[in-house]
Amino acid sequence: MASFISREELKEKMDRGDHFILIEALSPMSYQNGHLPGAINLPTSQVAERAHGLIPDKTADIVIYCGSST
């Protein structure tokens, strides 16, 4: 089930050390230019090919973000 969290809620999860998988959905170049600590780069165009190998814990919460300013 999908739900949305705010930046503040994400920061709280990170500060508490909650177990979750953080995915940066922008291009590899954007990822290299800066990403949140612990984020995995998985552009939307590569989900079908790479998600299974990058997300080993199928029970973990997954937070997907794009680093865009929009």
N, C-alpha and C positions, 0 to 999 in steps of 0.2 A: 504494500500500500504506500503510495507516494504522499508525502507531506512537505511542507516548506518550513524552514527555520530562518530566523533573522541573522544578521551578522553578529549581533550581540549573543544570541543563543549558541551560535557556532563557537564564538570565543569562550563562552562559559563551558561548553563541552570540552574544548581543548584545555582550558585552565584546570578543569577537574580531572583530566586524564582519562575521560571516557573512552571506551573501546569502540571505534568506528573507523571506517575506511573513507578517506578524503580524496576525492577525484577532481582534478583540474581538467575541464573539458575543452580548453582552447588548444591551439596548435602547439607543436613542440617548440617552436621559436618563442611563442608567448610564455610558455612554461620556463624556458631557459632564461628569459628576461626577468622572471620573478614569479614565485608561487608561495603558497602558505606552507609552513613547515610540515613535513610528512605527507604532502600531497603526491598522488600518483598522476602522471599525465596520461589521459585517455581521451583523445579527441573523439567527438561524436562519430566521425567518419571511420573510426577504428574499433568501435565497441564490439561488433560481431566477431572480429578476428582476434582481439586481444583480451577481452574482459575475463574470459574463463581462466587464463593464465595469471592475470594481474590481481584477481579478487579470489584468493584461495578460501577465505572464511565466508561461506555462504550464509551464515547466521548473523553476521555483523551488520550493524546499521551502516548505510552508505550515504555520504554527503557529497553531492556533486555541485561544483561551482564553476563559473567562468570568471576569469579575472578582469573582464571588461568593465569599463567605467559606466556602462549603460545598464 
